[in-house]
Amino acid sequence: MCIGCRDRARRVLERRGGDERDLRRQRRLDAVKRPGFELGVQLAAFVKSRPQLRGVVLANHGLICWGDTSKACYDNTIDLVTRAANYLNERLAKAPAFGGQITAPKSAEERRQIASSLKWPTL
């Protein structure tokens, strides 16, 4: 999820909604940059020390969640993704994504003129 890759992901997760009990059940782990054994060890220790968690957003990786059954895991995934989507939709209703448009797009005619002036390789 894009939230996990944001510099401010921890703050986003803490204020994205839900009651305090729910917020204690989902956290962001500032993980190592590359997957592998070290990340697995770090994740295992993180989760073991927080048995109330329902999921973890791995920095630069994404969402991992679980449940006692495959159905519970699926429901948990849907719930956490829905909560994240609701948070993002609320934020986008207030302001454009990524700060909004900086440069206006060129008209269709201007784009055609630029494309026709390009030197294409001959095959």
Backbone as a ProteinNet text record, in pm:
[ID]
protein_1_A
[PRIMARY]
MCIGCRDRARRVLERRGGDERDLRRQRRLDAVKRPGFELGVQLAAFVKSRPQLRGVVLANHGLICWGDTSKACYDNTIDLVTRAANYLNERLAKAPAFGGQITAPKSAEERRQIASSLKWPTL
[TERTIARY]
82.6	0	87.1	35.4	114.5	139.6	52.2	73.4	203.6	233.2	353.1	481.8	477.7	597.7	615.3	520.8	529.3	625.6	693.6	782.9	705.8	583.4	503.3	402.3	430.7	333.1	292.8	383.8	349.5	240.2	254.8	152.3	21.2	27.1	-94.7	-169.5	-98.1	-163.3	-221.8	-154.7	-203.2	-327.4	-346.9	-463.4	-565.9	-550.4	-636.6	-774.6	-801.9	-937.1	-941.2	-1058.2	-1074.6	-1053.5	-1103.6	-1086.2	-945.9	-912.4	-777.1	-741.8	-837.5	-811.2	-773.4	-842.6	-812	-674.6	-639.1	-510.5	-394.5	-415.8	-310.4	-294.7	-386.4	-384.5	-328.3	-280.7	-216.5	-101.7	15	131.8	218	309.4	405.4	540.1	605.4	738.6	837.6	929.6	1033.4	1133.2	1102.1	1175.8	1301.9	1388.5	1504.4	1454.1	1536.8	1492.4	1466.9	1535.9	1523.1	1463.7	1375.8	1318.9	1424.1	1396.4	1489.3	1488.7	1591.8	1599.4	1594.8	1673	1677.5	1540	1468	1333.9	1241.5	1252.1	1169.5	1193.6	1318.2	1353.2	1298.9	1316.3	1267.8	1115.2	1046.2	900.6	852.5	915.3	875.7	887.9	998.6	1017.8	916.8	890.7	795.5	656	610.8	476.1	467.3	571.6	570.5	557.3	616.9	609.8	478.7	395.2	266.1	156.3	115	20	-118.9	-150.1	-281.7	-292	-180	-181.8	-267.8	-333.8	-408.5	-332.3	-236.1	-161.6	-44	44.6	163.3	178.9	205	240.4	392.2	453.7	599.2	642.9	728	777.4	840.4	800.5	852.7	818.6	728	688.3	537.1	460.7	316.7	253.9	129.7	48.3	61.8	79.9	73.2	-27.9	-126.3	-222.2	-253.3	-323.1	-343.9	-474.8	-508	-626.6	-614.2	-701.9	-696	-734.8	-813.1	-853.1	-829	-833.8	-816.1	-928.1	-1049.2	-1162.1	-1138.4	-1090.5	-1063	-952.2	-851.8	-742.9	-796.1	-879.6	-939.8	-1022.6	-1107.7	-1191.9	-1107.3	-1000.1	-909.8	-844.4	-800.6	-739.3	-837.2	-959.6	-1061.6	-1089	-1099.5	-1127.4	-1014.7	-890.6	-778.2	-762.4	-780.3	-769.5	-885.1	-1004.5	-1120	-1098.4	-1044.5	-1017	-913.7	-810.8	-708.9	-770.8	-854.6	-919.6	-1010.3	-1085.4	-1173.4	-1091.8	-980.6	-893.7	-843.4	-793.5	-741.9	-851.1	-969	-1079.4	-1119.7	-1120.1	-1151.4	-1046.2	-919.7	-812.7	-820.6	-850.2	-856.6	-976	-1079.2	-1194.7	-1158	-1054.1	-1012.9	-907	-821.3	-711.5	-668.1	-613.9	-571.2	-452.7	-441.9	-331	-199.1	-96.4	39.9	50.2	-38	-29.3	-98.6	-153.4	-226.7	-139.8	-204	-139.1	-48.1	73.5	169.7	173	172.9	179.8	57.4	-7.7	-126.4	-85.5	-166.5	-132.3	-146.1	-70.2	-79.1	-206.8	-254.8	-374.4	-342.7	-446.2	-428.5	-349.3	-376.8	-305.7	-158.3	-127.1	13.5	86	19.5	80.7	105.4	11.3	30.3	148.9	161.9	273.8	407.5	413.8	537.7	570.5	469.8	492.1	538	480.2	517.7	658.6	709.3	842.8	953	915.3	1014.8	1078.3	1204.4	1277.1	1269.7	1187.6	1169.1	1270.4	1320.4	1416.9	1348.8	1423.1	1372.5	1404.6	1304.2	1324.7	1339.4
-117.8	0	124.3	226.2	348.4	412.3	392.8	453.3	401.8	275	216.9	274.2	336.4	390.9	539.6	600.5	742.9	769.2	882.7	921.7	939.6	987.6	1014.7	904.5	783.4	673.9	648.5	659.9	633.5	729.5	859.4	957.1	929.5	891.8	862.3	746.8	640.2	525.9	562.1	648.6	684.6	771.5	847.8	936.9	897.2	781.5	745.6	698.2	690.4	657.1	531.6	501.5	386.5	425.5	342.7	374.7	334.9	371.7	348.1	201	115.5	-28.5	-77.4	-29	-69.4	-20.3	102.6	158.2	80.6	20.2	-61	-192.7	-225.1	-355	-347.5	-231.7	-217.2	-119.5	-156.9	-71.3	-76.2	20.2	25.8	-16.1	-104	-148.4	-84.3	-4	56.1	-53.4	-125.4	-246.3	-214.3	-314.3	-304.2	-289.3	-237.6	-206.5	-329.1	-439.9	-555.1	-673.3	-749.1	-865.8	-973.9	-1065.3	-1174.8	-1214.1	-1286.1	-1341	-1231.8	-1125.5	-1018.4	-955.5	-932.2	-876.5	-974.1	-1103.9	-1204	-1207.2	-1199.7	-1198.9	-1072.9	-958.9	-831.9	-834.3	-885.1	-892.1	-987.8	-1102.9	-1199.9	-1139.4	-1071.4	-1010.1	-898.1	-819.1	-707.8	-758.9	-862.1	-916.4	-990.1	-1064.7	-1139.8	-1046.3	-928.9	-832.9	-755	-774.3	-703.3	-801.1	-891.8	-997	-946	-820	-765.4	-720.9	-717.5	-668.2	-754.4	-689	-756.5	-748.3	-655.9	-638.5	-546.2	-547.7	-464	-404.8	-274.9	-211.2	-203	-278.4	-278.1	-159.2	-74.8	41	-6.3	53.7	24	-116.2	-185.4	-319.9	-332.1	-303.3	-312.7	-373.8	-415.9	-465.7	-616.2	-659	-801.2	-811.4	-897.8	-919	-1067.5	-1105.3	-1247.7	-1268.9	-1395.4	-1436.1	-1583.4	-1631	-1771.2	-1868.3	-1820.9	-1903.6	-1822.7	-1888.8	-1814.9	-1712.9	-1744.4	-1650.9	-1530.3	-1555.1	-1445.1	-1355.5	-1416.1	-1339	-1254.3	-1313.2	-1240.9	-1122.8	-1148.2	-1041.8	-930.1	-967.6	-869.7	-785.5	-849.4	-777.5	-676.6	-722.5	-633.4	-516.2	-543.4	-437.4	-333.6	-379.6	-286.2	-205.4	-268.5	-197.2	-98	-137.4	-47.1	74.7	53.3	166.7	260.5	204	287.3	364.3	298	364.3	476.8	453	557.6	678.6	652.1	760.6	841.2	772.1	841.2	918.5	860.2	929.7	1056.2	1049.7	1168.8	1278.1	1238.9	1335.8	1396.5	1313.2	1363.1	1454.5	1441.9	1531.3	1672.8	1684.7	1814.6	1882.4	1804.3	1860.8	1759.7	1805.7	1712.4	1626.6	1510.7	1419.9	1483.1	1457.9	1501.5	1652.2	1729.5	1874.7	1937	1856.9	1910.5	1933.9	1981.2	2003	2124.9	2111.9	2222.2	2287.1	2204.8	2254.1	2206.7	2298.7	2263	2177.7	2078.6	1996	2076.2	2038.2	2102.3	2055.2	2135.8	2099.6	1981.8	1918.7	1805.4	1848.5	1966.8	2016.2	2037.9	2096	2116.6	1982.4	1885.1	1752.6	1687.7	1703.7	1649.8	1715.1	1846.3	1917.2	1870.4	1854.5	1807.6	1666.9	1579.5	1440.5	1435.5	1519.6	1515	1570.6	1651.4	1707.2	1613.1	1508.7	1415.8	1335.5	1307.1	1226.3	1079.9	1005.2	863.6	779.2	674.5	588.2	514.1	491.8	417	271.7	188.7	45	-26.8
0	0	0	-66.2	-77.8	57.8	155	286.7	347.1	329.3	387.7	332.2	217	154	181.4	247.8	277.9	391.6	387.3	496.1	626.1	615.8	734.7	763.2	721.3	734.2	877.3	971.2	1111.1	1157.2	1126	1165.2	1093.6	966.7	891.1	956.7	990.4	1053.4	1188.3	1263.5	1396.4	1390.9	1282.7	1278.5	1173	1110.9	998.6	1041.2	1169.7	1212.7	1296.3	1348.6	1434.6	1579.1	1667.9	1809	1853.8	1977.1	2026.5	2026.5	2060.9	2062.9	1923	1820.8	1683.2	1640.9	1678.6	1637.9	1698.4	1813.9	1873.8	1801.2	1712.5	1645.6	1504.1	1462.7	1331.9	1348.1	1307.8	1323.3	1198.3	1190.9	1081.4	1137.2	1068.1	1105.4	1009.8	1064.9	981.6	947.6	842.8	807.8	729.4	724.9	638.2	495.3	408.5	273	186.6	214.6	126.4	201.3	134.8	199.9	219.3	309.6	333.9	479.8	519.3	654.1	760.6	742	841.9	862.4	754.3	764	836.6	806.4	874.1	1023.4	1063.8	1206.4	1272.8	1206.9	1260.7	1274.8	1173.7	1177.1	1286.6	1299.8	1402.5	1542.2	1569.4	1701.1	1724.9	1621.5	1631.6	1666.8	1595.5	1616.7	1750.6	1786.4	1912.3	2031.8	2023.6	2134.1	2136	2036.1	2025.1	1984.1	2072.5	2034.8	1995.1	2027.3	1992.9	1847.4	1774.6	1636.9	1544.9	1450	1342.6	1212.1	1205.6	1082.5	1102.2	1004.8	1006	866.7	861.7	736.3	735.1	647.2	637.4	553.2	610.2	537.1	406.4	298.1	164.1	114.4	179.8	136.3	121.2	225.7	215.9	338.9	324.2	434.3	449.3	572.8	607.3	720.4	705	812.5	821.9	925.6	952	1025.7	1045.8	1119.6	1154.7	1240.9	1284.7	1173.9	1077.4	963.3	836	722.3	597.3	579	621.1	612.1	703.4	824.6	917.4	862	801.6	741.2	625.7	542.5	430.2	482.3	582.1	637.4	697.5	765	823.7	714.4	608.2	495.8	438.2	411.1	353.8	447.8	577.6	674.9	677.1	684.1	692	563.3	448.3	321	306.2	348.7	342.5	429.8	550.2	639	576.3	515.3	449.4	332.9	252.7	138.7	186.6	293.5	347.5	392.7	459.6	504.3	383.4	281	163.4	91.5	78.8	12.1	87.1	220.9	299.9	276.7	272.9	251.5	111.3	9.6	-127.6	-149.2	-66.6	-78	-32.1	50.6	103.7	18.5	-45.4	-123	-228.2	-339.9	-444.8	-400.8	-459.7	-430.4	-472.3	-396	-426.9	-446.4	-382.8	-390.5	-509.5	-597.8	-712.6	-834.3	-937.4	-1066.7	-1059.7	-1111	-1112.9	-1251	-1355.2	-1492.2	-1568	-1635.4	-1713.2	-1833.7	-1868.9	-1985.5	-2113.9	-2213.2	-2344.1	-2413.5	-2505.4	-2580.5	-2672.6	-2722.3	-2813.3	-2937.8	-2989.9	-3108.1	-3078	-2962.3	-2925.6	-2910.1	-2851.9	-2835.7	-2971.5	-3067.4	-3202.5	-3271.3	-3257.6	-3319.7	-3261.8	-3131.3	-3068	-3115.9	-3117.4	-3160.3	-3305.6	-3391.9	-3533.6	-3556.9	-3464.5	-3481.4	-3430.2	-3362.2	-3309.1	-3421.8	-3407.7	-3506.2	-3463.9	-3532.2	-3499.5	-3574.9	-3512.4	-3582.3	-3698.8	-3802.4	-3916.2	-3894.2	-3908.1	-3887.7	-4018.2
[MASK]
+++++++++++++++++++++++++++++++++++++++++++++++++++++++++++++++++++++++++++++++++++++++++++++++++++++++++++++++++++++++++++

